[in-house]
Amino acid sequence: MSGAPQLVLASGSPRRRELLARPGIPFAGGPSRGSEIPRAGETPPPRVGGLGRREAREEAARPGGT
């Protein structure tokens, strides 16, 4: 990894990519492959944390991942 921090975007949203690219913010990644459907009784804080960890592991496992 270079000296500059790099943002990992786990999203396929063209709008999010555009918003980062417009000011020249470097980023890597792509859409997450896992389900984002919440489990019964799951509250937002654990849900968001779990999604973030899963997406980070996915990106790290990709060839050239961070």
Buried (B, 14 or more C-beta within 10 A) or exposed (E): EEEEEEEBBBBEEEEEBEEBEEEEEEEBBBEBEEEEEEEEEEEEEEEEEBBEEBBBEBBEEEEEEE
